[in-house]
Amino acid sequence: MTAGSLLGLLALNLLFLVAGVALLWTARGWSGWLELGRLSGVAYLSGVALLCSAWTLLLVAGVPLSVGLMLGTAAAAVAGCGLLGARLGRTLPSLGRPSPVPITAVAAVGVAAAGVALEALFRAARLSGLYAFDAWAFWVPKAKAIYFYGGLDEQIFTTLPGPSYPPLLPTLEAAAFHFMGSADVVTLHLQLWALAAGFVAAVAGLLADRVPAWILWPFLVLLLVLPRTSEYLTAPLADFLLDELFVLAALLVAVWLLDGGGWRLVLAGTLLSAAVLTKREGMLLAACLLVAALAVSARRHERWRPLLATGAAVALVAVPWRIWYAVEGLPGEAPPGGGLDPTEHGERIWPSIRLAVETLFDGGLWSVVTPLAVVSIVLALLARSVVPAAYVATMLVLATLGGAWLTWAFPDLPITAEESLNPIVRYTGAAVLLGATASPLLLAAAWQAARGRAPGSVPAVTGPYRRTTRLALALALAVLVVYPGALLAVGGAGFPDRDDCARAAVPGQPVDVVFGRFDDPTAAEALYARVIGAGFVGTENQGDGCGRFEVTLEDVPSLEVGEGVIAEARTVDLDPWLERAGP
Amino acid sequence: MRRGTRARGGSVAGDAGPVGLAGGQPGWHRRVLAAGVIATVGVATGFAVAPYPGTVGDLGEIASSNSRLSFSDREIAGGNAVVVDQAAMYQARARIPPDAAYRVETGPGVEGAGALTSFVADYARYFLMPRRLSAEAPWVLCYGCDVAALGDAEVVWTNGAGISVVRLAA
């Protein structure tokens, strides 16, 4: 809740960005700093995936997590990428080279709208308590265990609910605690916010050179105002982290299927590696992605090798955690009976499929995203942009069938979308986010076809149009500054701490006579006994509302009467003071 | 194309399809595509714009209500539906040393207990860490338990309504 916690989180996320930039440079290189800026969201999430996967694997290997280890790992990753990049002939870009992607007024409006929505999410998350049941029941306790005990504490990791759940999210949260300097579960929400903001920036940057702004930004803003996302995006749960990693990987593969840029597959592999270490559904989603990509490459067998190599690398990363919980004797992630025999619980198959489809199309959760994704697929097919359309369609179908399989294969799960009973809603988020972010790519292909152009590129703009670019940027920045500026002007940004419960007394209002405030309840008890012994009847020994213990005579009618009580107390060696009464 | 702009070529390898570029498609087909794209983006824009002010406003309300919370209401958060009395968690945290172990014993005698009070051990594990839960622990967080049945025990704090912190004799 402190400014120090915020700065700590900022440092951690800069570390992710630096590592991701190094990875991006090695895998791809870039022609100008502005281009790097455009891809900074991709770099950031790739850095999160790279470092958190490394830290998770080190924890599984028994290496305790510490700030030194995290900094050392990041330094090693950056140095390794640097050496490899130099070997591959990557060079640093020169300053001042213009961005190859125009920033139009439409894009500026989109940036401003998404930015204000993200700022509002930031404000809501900054002082949020930890309410999500799964968060305090096991995700955050696992993170606290890593933070306090150093490693994957056997007692905690084998007895909490979901013992076979992979530990990347707790590792990330423990890293946040280390950088914040305490297990600050309130400010922790901002780490999840940073991931969400990074995801939006990543999708925008990745698609900006292929999708016109007027197609791209409505979908990104729609994504941020979905009932589900605005409510859960910053909760310290693994669902949206998994969705963000998976969807960005899926988009990278979608574009790789179009242009064959190998760097996209490198980053997709990194993101999927983190996904399979985030939730067990990550394995299922990664498999859906791989199968869909292989299926649409049926006539391009030369694509199979890099795809299979990526899949093998991801599977390899997934193995150590599975060995860890097998060694600990924990039940695995597979359903009872293996979940492959359709004659078992056959009566659940159709209801499970229906539940998965109904959840995917649930407008109360996801607005119109899924119907729009279906229309986008149809339009792309009509435009003969078959590969991306078939890829997205296959993945949506497979992911939905995967959700149906989860419900069917775990007979303990009732056929219901009730979140406390069945994870289908949380699982479906991945398909919905994919639909929302892939739709612009498909629509852009259809639009290009409608204009008689080759699919895949957006006209770059030079000359006089750059003045508009500068104006657009200025507009976006102005809106992004004005919104929080206006809020700060009204109320300022508070940093609550334990001293907030000590409020200055105000003339004309009731006051409390505070005899003492302590962290140690036994000290409060001792003082309380003295105060009562001295005859100050009505004095209470109680919590002060800020986690401390206070000995207080409450609701004294006025400042003057309170000062009289103080004078009386001083005659018996007590030294109370006055504070404003009230809740 | 507007003056001062220059289209970059850049067709995309591997996606031209058997017919080649879409430029070979008839005019009505292109018009259908264009209308479809515009309509789809229009619907997306409408469904993004319509709830936008409400969503941003709601998030602002959440931010305001979060900032109005007392420090302990924010710190206990989800536990407010579980622990019955915040003082129990603060007393336990203050009295049980960080490197000590404790256990949670439950029973029927807690005034104000609700359906979620049964999760108090889970919440305590989260809130009181690094203190460890252990079946043999010398500290007991008693939620309506029978203190007498604990043996040689000292009640170091009680809220007088069924919740207490108890230290067992060594």
Interface residues (C-beta under 8 A of the other chain):
Chain A: M1 P100 A113 V116 A117 A120 L121 R123 A124 R126 L127 S128 G129 L130 Y131 A132 F133 A135 W136 A137 V140 P141 K144 A145 F148 Y149 Q155 L160 A183 V185 V186 W214 I215 P218 F219 V221 L222 L224 V225 S230 L257 L258 D259 G260 R300 S367 V368 L372 V375 S376 V378 L379 L382 A383 R384 S385 V386 V387 P388 S439 L443 A445 A446 W447 Q448 A449 A450 R451 G452 R453 A454 P455 G456 S457 V458 P459 A460 V461 T462 G463 P464 Y465 L487 G491 G494 P496 D497 R498 D500 C501 D519 D520 P521 T522 Q542 G543 G545 C546 G547 F549 P583
Chain B: M1 R2 R3 G4 T5 R6 A7 R8 G9 G10 S11 V12 A13 G14 D15 A16 G17 P18 V19 L21 A22 G23 Q25 H29 R30 R31 V32 L33 A34 G36 V37 T40 V41 V43 A44 T45 F47 A48 V49 P51 Y52 T55 V56 D58 L59 G60 I62 A63 N66 S67 L69 S70 F71 S72 D73 R74 E75 I76 A77 G78 G79 Q86 A87 Y90 Q91 R93 A94 R95 F119 D122 Y123 R125 Y126 F127 M129 P130 R132 L133 W157
